[in-house]
Amino acid sequence: MTLEASDEARLIAWIERRADLSLEEIRRSIRQPSVSQTGEGIAEMAQWTRAYLQELGAQARLVPGRHAPIVEGELIADPQAPTLLLYDLYDVQPAAGQAGWNVEPFAAEIVPEANGRQRLVGRGTFNSKGPLFGTLAVLKAFREAGIQPPVNVRFLIEGEEEIGSPSLPGYIDENRDTLTRCDAAFIPYFGTTGAGHTILRLGFKGLVLLEFKVTGGAWGGPVAGDLHALHGALVASPSWQLVQALATLVDRQERIVVDGLDAVTPHPTELEQRLIDTVAKVHDFEAYRAEIRGARLKSDAPPRDLLTELMFSCTLNIDALKAGKVEEGHDPATIIPRTASAYADLRVLPRMDPNVVVSLIRQHLDRRGFEHVEIIVRSAYPASSSAADEPVVRALAEACRDHGADLRIYPLHAGAAPMYLFSQVLGLPYAFGGIGHGAGSHGPNEYIMVDDIVSFMKSVATFFYRFSRYQRDKRC
């Protein structure tokens, strides 16, 4: 047995030994609210995250952000070793007023299942405090066991991801020289589905947060405040104008039908098509439907078509509609509201410019007489991807397989994350994933499986060793 293999085996044993402690550390992180939309607990969570980094031997600092601090730092094991940029988030979505919770959202309760397994339930458990503090617990295990990590780690942990990461681009730009000295980035994740398949995704869609807004003015509608509904026969309604404008953007299946969009939408590459073909043979869409708690899918098309639609189509989702006012226990007033707004998220593909898509939407509405529908871009970033043969991707894939994962590699995540900052801005390949099941992100009863925490940590430990080896080979 080589010295590296011996160290890895000792570390795996130490991870098993500290299983209860790792669970409690994750539970403690969940019990500290950190809601970026309201600011609840953000400062306390940032301080606690920095303190945790310091406990595992890292230099750590708080860098002020627009709404929340960024926790940065470094853990240098060997100046000659490869360096990973560990990116994650400590903020969460709101839980207050969200119906359907069976436990208190920030109590971090352990809930038994009928099959004898246990869920750790709470806001942020799956997205993303479980993966974050599970990974940090691996680094703490190195210190506790007296084993030198095979990699150096640069930490970038933000508290604004759930509100569009407004401070992250500026931070990346200001620290470009330091960050480009990293060899790759890693985003840990509980990537095992409820059916037991572990998915490694090579990229993310880009995200544009939009507001469509109609206000009464020279075009028509009320101009001095809300208007009595009796005037509706003669005075235009901003609400109806908004609804009619939005309806032109999609078809009955809610697919985007914006003029000119097809011309700028890339088709999957030959490699991406091969990956789709491979996973389509085994992808269970009924299990997918059950896991996301959907009554039915919009289409009964073959799995390959559904996977292509999921990963390689742009989507425009209405997140919220606002017009008039409804008070609980009372009917709304019979008025024509002066303003009406729709908050939407637009998801775009790799090799697409989000600004071009927004421009096409503007032109589409203008052609149909909706010049008075204002489009406000709240935030935007492009899609990103990594190659399957990058050392960081190979290392994560092999680490998952080494620990028993039924691994499936998908070319793109239907979700969005600002990983373009690593792949395009910094020029760093990245890997996203890990062993372990969780679900319910942003919804009630968000959870991870308790007995998957140690499996996840083991896969991360092995990943560190594999990445160090493959990155050194690449240098040679």
C-alpha positions in Angstrom: 0.0 0.0 0.0 1.4 3.4 -1.0 1.7 6.2 1.6 -1.1 8.1 -0.2 -3.4 5.1 -0.1 -2.6 4.5 3.6 -3.4 8.2 4.4 -6.7 7.9 2.5 -7.6 4.7 4.3 -6.9 6.4 7.7 -8.9 9.4 6.7 -11.9 7.3 5.7 -11.7 5.6 9.0 -11.6 8.9 10.8 -14.6 10.2 8.9 -16.6 7.1 10.1 -15.4 7.8 13.6 -16.6 11.4 13.6 -20.0 10.6 11.9 -22.1 11.8 14.8 -20.0 15.0 15.2 -20.3 15.8 11.5 -24.1 15.4 11.7 -24.3 17.8 14.6 -22.1 20.3 12.9 -24.4 20.3 9.9 -27.5 20.5 12.2 -26.0 23.5 13.9 -25.5 25.3 10.6 -29.1 24.8 9.7 -30.3 26.0 13.1 -28.7 29.4 12.3 -31.1 31.1 9.9 -29.4 32.9 7.0 -32.0 34.3 4.7 -30.5 36.6 2.2 -33.8 38.1 1.0 -34.5 39.5 4.4 -31.1 39.5 6.0 -32.2 37.3 8.9 -29.2 35.7 10.5 -26.8 36.5 7.7 -24.2 38.3 9.8 -24.2 35.5 12.4 -24.0 32.8 9.8 -21.0 34.5 8.1 -19.2 34.8 11.4 -19.9 31.1 12.3 -18.7 29.9 8.8 -15.5 31.9 9.2 -14.9 30.5 12.7 -15.4 27.0 11.3 -12.7 27.6 8.7 -10.4 28.8 11.3 -11.0 25.6 13.4 -9.8 23.4 10.5 -6.6 25.5 10.3 -7.5 27.8 7.5 -6.8 31.6 7.2 -10.3 33.1 6.9 -11.7 36.6 6.4 -15.1 38.3 5.8 -15.2 40.5 2.7 -18.2 43.0 2.7 -20.7 42.4 0.0 -23.7 44.4 -1.2 -26.1 42.5 1.1 -24.0 39.8 2.8 -20.3 39.1 3.5 -18.3 36.7 1.4 -16.3 34.3 3.5 -12.9 33.8 1.9 -9.7 32.0 3.0 -7.1 29.5 2.2 -5.8 26.2 3.6 -2.2 25.6 2.4 -1.0 22.1 2.9 1.9 22.1 0.5 2.9 25.0 -1.8 3.7 22.5 -4.5 0.3 20.7 -4.3 -2.6 21.5 -6.7 -5.1 24.1 -5.4 -8.9 23.7 -5.5 -11.2 26.7 -5.3 -14.1 25.5 -3.1 -17.2 27.5 -3.9 -20.5 27.3 -2.0 -23.1 29.4 -0.3 -24.3 29.9 3.2 -27.5 31.8 2.5 -30.9 30.2 2.1 -34.4 30.9 0.7 -37.1 32.2 3.1 -39.2 29.7 5.0 -41.5 32.1 6.8 -45.1 31.7 5.7 -44.3 28.7 3.4 -47.1 26.2 3.8 -46.5 22.5 4.1 -43.6 22.2 6.7 -44.1 19.2 9.0 -41.3 20.5 11.4 -39.9 23.9 12.2 -37.8 25.0 9.2 -34.7 25.9 11.3 -35.0 23.2 14.0 -32.9 20.7 12.0 -35.0 17.8 13.1 -34.3 14.2 12.3 -37.5 12.6 10.9 -37.8 8.7 10.6 -39.1 7.1 7.4 -41.3 4.0 7.3 -38.3 2.0 5.9 -36.2 2.8 8.9 -34.0 5.4 7.3 -33.8 9.0 8.7 -34.1 12.4 7.1 -32.4 15.6 8.3 -35.1 18.2 7.6 -34.7 21.9 7.5 -34.2 25.0 5.3 -30.8 24.8 3.7 -30.2 21.2 4.5 -29.9 20.2 0.8 -29.2 23.6 -0.7 -26.6 24.0 0.5 -25.5 23.7 4.1 -25.4 19.9 4.1 -22.9 19.7 1.2 -20.9 22.7 2.4 -20.4 21.7 6.0 -20.1 18.0 5.0 -17.1 19.1 2.8 -15.6 21.3 5.5 -16.0 18.4 8.0 -13.7 16.3 5.7 -11.1 19.0 5.9 -11.4 19.1 9.6 -11.0 15.3 9.7 -7.6 15.7 8.0 -6.5 18.0 10.9 -7.9 15.9 13.6 -6.3 12.7 12.2 -3.0 14.4 11.7 -3.0 13.8 7.9 -1.7 16.4 5.4 -4.3 17.1 2.7 -3.2 16.3 -0.8 -4.5 19.6 -2.1 -4.5 23.2 -1.1 -8.0 24.8 -0.8 -9.0 28.4 -1.5 -12.5 29.1 0.0 -15.1 31.3 -1.7 -18.4 31.0 0.3 -21.0 33.6 -0.5 -24.2 34.7 1.2 -26.0 36.2 -1.8 -26.4 33.2 -4.1 -30.2 33.0 -3.5 -30.6 36.6 -4.6 -28.6 36.4 -7.8 -25.0 36.7 -6.4 -24.8 40.5 -7.0 -21.4 40.9 -5.2 -19.7 37.9 -6.7 -18.6 39.3 -10.1 -16.9 42.3 -8.5 -15.2 40.0 -6.0 -14.0 37.8 -8.8 -12.6 40.8 -10.7 -10.8 42.2 -7.7 -9.2 38.9 -6.8 -8.6 37.6 -10.3 -4.8 37.3 -9.8 -5.2 35.1 -6.7 -8.0 33.0 -8.0 -6.5 32.2 -11.4 -3.6 30.5 -9.5 -6.1 27.8 -8.5 -6.2 24.7 -10.8 -9.9 24.0 -10.7 -13.1 24.8 -8.8 -15.3 22.3 -6.9 -19.0 22.8 -5.9 -20.1 19.9 -3.6 -23.6 18.6 -3.9 -25.7 15.7 -2.8 -26.2 14.3 -6.3 -28.0 11.0 -5.8 -31.6 10.8 -6.9 -34.4 9.1 -4.9 -34.1 6.1 -7.2 -30.4 5.7 -6.2 -28.6 7.1 -9.3 -25.8 9.6 -8.7 -25.8 12.3 -11.4 -22.7 14.4 -12.3 -23.6 17.4 -14.4 -21.1 19.1 -16.6 -22.6 22.6 -16.7 -25.4 25.0 -15.7 -27.9 27.1 -17.6 -27.5 30.8 -17.4 -30.1 32.9 -15.6 -31.8 36.3 -16.2 -34.1 37.6 -13.5 -36.7 39.9 -15.2 -39.6 42.2 -14.2 -42.2 42.9 -16.8 -44.1 46.1 -15.7 -47.0 48.0 -17.1 -47.9 51.4 -15.6 -50.8 53.7 -16.7 -49.6 56.6 -18.8 -49.7 58.2 -22.2 -50.4 54.9 -23.9 -53.6 54.6 -21.7 -54.7 53.2 -18.4 -55.1 55.1 -15.1 -52.6 57.9 -14.7 -53.4 59.3 -11.2 -53.7 56.2 -9.2 -56.0 53.2 -9.3 -59.3 53.7 -11.0 -62.8 52.4 -10.4 -63.6 49.2 -12.4 -66.7 50.8 -13.9 -64.5 52.7 -16.3 -63.1 49.4 -17.8 -65.2 49.7 -20.9 -63.3 52.8 -21.9 -60.0 52.8 -20.0 -57.3 50.2 -20.7 -56.1 47.9 -17.8 -52.4 47.6 -17.2 -53.1 44.1 -15.7 -54.8 42.9 -19.0 -52.0 44.5 -21.0 -49.4 42.6 -19.0 -51.2 39.3 -19.3 -51.7 39.6 -23.0 -48.1 40.6 -23.5 -46.8 37.6 -21.6 -49.1 35.3 -23.4 -47.4 36.1 -26.7 -44.0 34.9 -25.4 -45.0 31.2 -25.0 -47.2 28.6 -26.6 -49.8 26.4 -24.9 -47.0 24.0 -23.8 -45.2 27.1 -22.3 -42.3 26.8 -24.7 -40.8 30.1 -25.6 -41.9 31.4 -29.1 -40.0 34.7 -29.1 -39.3 35.9 -32.7 -35.7 35.1 -33.7 -34.9 32.9 -30.7 -34.4 29.8 -32.8 -31.7 31.4 -34.8 -29.5 32.0 -31.7 -30.3 28.8 -29.8 -27.5 26.3 -30.2 -28.1 22.6 -30.8 -26.4 20.0 -28.5 -22.9 19.1 -29.7 -22.1 15.6 -30.9 -20.6 14.8 -27.4 -23.7 16.2 -25.7 -26.0 14.1 -27.9 -24.0 11.0 -27.0 -24.3 11.7 -23.3 -28.1 12.2 -23.7 -28.3 8.9 -25.6 -26.5 7.1 -22.8 -28.6 8.5 -19.9 -31.9 8.3 -21.9 -31.6 4.5 -21.8 -31.8 4.4 -18.0 -33.5 7.7 -16.9 -36.7 7.0 -15.1 -39.1 9.9 -15.6 -41.8 8.5 -13.4 -39.3 8.5 -10.5 -38.3 12.0 -11.5 -42.0 13.1 -11.4 -42.5 11.5 -8.0 -39.4 13.0 -6.6 -40.3 16.6 -7.6 -43.9 15.9 -6.4 -45.5 16.8 -9.7 -48.9 15.4 -10.6 -47.9 14.8 -14.2 -45.4 15.9 -16.8 -46.4 18.2 -19.7 -45.5 15.6 -22.3 -45.4 11.8 -22.7 -42.6 12.0 -25.2 -39.8 9.4 -25.2 -37.0 9.9 -22.6 -34.5 11.2 -25.1 -36.8 13.9 -26.2 -37.7 14.8 -22.6 -34.1 15.0 -21.5 -33.2 17.2 -24.5 -36.1 19.5 -23.7 -35.1 19.6 -20.0 -31.5 20.4 -20.6 -31.3 22.1 -24.0 -34.3 24.4 -24.2 -34.6 28.0 -22.9 -37.4 28.5 -20.4 -39.3 31.5 -19.2 -41.0 31.0 -15.8 -43.4 33.4 -14.1 -42.3 33.6 -10.4 -44.9 36.0 -9.2 -47.6 38.3 -10.4 -48.5 41.6 -8.7 -51.5 43.9 -9.3 -54.0 45.5 -6.9 -54.1 44.3 -3.3 -55.8 41.4 -1.5 -56.0 41.5 2.2 -56.6 38.2 4.1 -60.3 37.8 4.9 -61.4 40.5 2.5 -62.3 40.5 -1.2 -60.2 42.8 -3.4 -61.6 46.2 -4.3 -63.2 46.5 -7.8 -60.5 48.6 -9.3 -58.3 49.0 -12.4 -54.8 49.0 -10.8 -52.4 51.6 -12.2 -49.5 49.2 -12.2 -49.1 45.5 -12.8 -45.9 43.5 -12.7 -44.7 40.0 -13.4 -41.4 38.7 -12.0 -39.8 36.0 -14.2 -36.7 33.9 -14.6 -35.3 33.2 -18.0 -32.9 30.3 -18.4 -30.5 30.3 -21.3 -28.0 27.7 -22.7 -24.3 27.6 -23.2 -23.0 29.6 -26.1 -25.9 32.1 -25.8 -25.7 35.7 -24.8 -28.4 36.6 -22.3 -28.4 40.2 -23.4 -29.3 39.1 -27.0 -32.2 37.0 -25.7 -33.6 39.9 -23.7 -33.2 42.2 -26.8 -35.2 39.6 -28.8 -38.0 39.7 -26.2 -38.1 43.5 -26.4 -38.4 43.5 -30.1 -41.0 40.7 -30.0 -43.2 42.7 -27.7 -42.7 46.0 -29.7 -43.8 44.3 -32.9 -47.1 43.4 -31.2 -47.8 46.9 -29.9 -46.6 46.3 -26.4 -44.0 49.1 -26.3 -45.4 50.2 -23.0 -44.5 46.9 -21.3 -41.3 47.8 -19.5 -38.6 45.1 -19.2 -36.4 45.4 -16.1 -33.3 43.2 -15.9 -32.8 42.5 -12.2 -29.7 40.4 -12.7 -28.2 38.2 -15.4 -25.4 35.7 -16.1 -24.6 33.3 -18.9 -24.4 29.5 -18.9 -21.2 27.5 -18.3 -19.8 24.0 -18.7 -16.7 21.9 -18.2 -15.2 19.1 -20.3 -15.7 15.5 -19.1 -12.0 14.8 -19.4 -10.8 17.6 -17.1 -8.9 16.2 -14.1 -11.3 17.7 -11.7 -14.3 16.1 -13.4 -12.6 12.7 -13.8 -11.6 12.8 -10.2 -15.1 13.4 -8.9 -16.6 10.8 -11.2 -14.1 8.1 -10.1 -14.5 9.0 -6.4 -18.2 8.6 -6.7 -17.8 5.2 -8.4 -15.2 4.1 -5.9 -17.8 4.5 -3.2 -20.5 2.5 -4.9 -22.3 5.1 -7.0 -24.4 4.2 -10.0 -23.0 7.2 -11.8 -24.6 9.0 -14.7 -23.0 12.0 -16.5 -25.4 14.6 -17.8 -24.1 17.4 -20.1 -26.1 20.2 -18.4 -28.1 21.0 -15.3 -31.5 22.5 -16.0 -30.8 24.7 -13.0 -28.7 27.8 -13.0 -25.6 28.9 -11.1 -23.0 31.6 -11.8 -20.3 29.1 -12.6 -19.4 31.2 -15.8 -17.3 33.2 -13.4 -15.0 30.2 -13.0 -15.1 28.7 -16.5 -15.3 31.9 -18.6 -13.9 34.7 -16.4 -11.2 32.8 -14.5 -10.6 30.1 -17.1 -11.0 27.3 -14.4 -12.6 24.0 -15.1 -15.1 22.9 -12.4 -16.8 19.8 -11.0 -20.2 19.8 -9.4 -21.6 16.8 -7.5 -21.1 14.1 -4.9 -22.7 11.0 -3.4 -25.8 11.3 -1.2 -29.5 11.9 -1.6 -31.5 15.1 -0.7 -34.4 17.0 -2.2 -37.0 19.8 -1.6 -34.7 22.7 -2.4 -36.5 26.0 -1.8 -39.7 24.1 -0.7 -41.2 22.7 2.5 -39.5 19.8 4.3 -36.2 20.2 2.4 -34.0 17.3 3.5 -30.9 15.1 3.1 -30.6 11.5 4.2 -28.8 11.1 7.5 -27.0 7.9 6.6 -25.7 9.5 3.3 -23.6 12.1 5.1 -20.7 9.8 5.8 -20.9 8.3 2.2 -20.8 11.9 0.9 -17.8 12.8 3.0 -15.9 9.6 1.9 -16.5 10.5 -1.7 -15.2 14.0 -1.1 -12.1 12.6 0.6 -11.3 10.3 -2.3 -12.0 13.1 -4.7 -9.3 15.2 -3.1 -6.7 12.4 -3.5 -7.8 11.6 -7.1 -7.8 15.3 -8.1 -4.3 15.8 -6.7 -3.0 12.8 -8.6 -4.6 13.7 -12.0 -3.7 17.4 -11.7 0.0 16.5 -11.0 -0.1 14.1 -14.0 -1.4 17.0 -16.1 1.4 19.2 -15.0 3.9 16.6 -16.1 
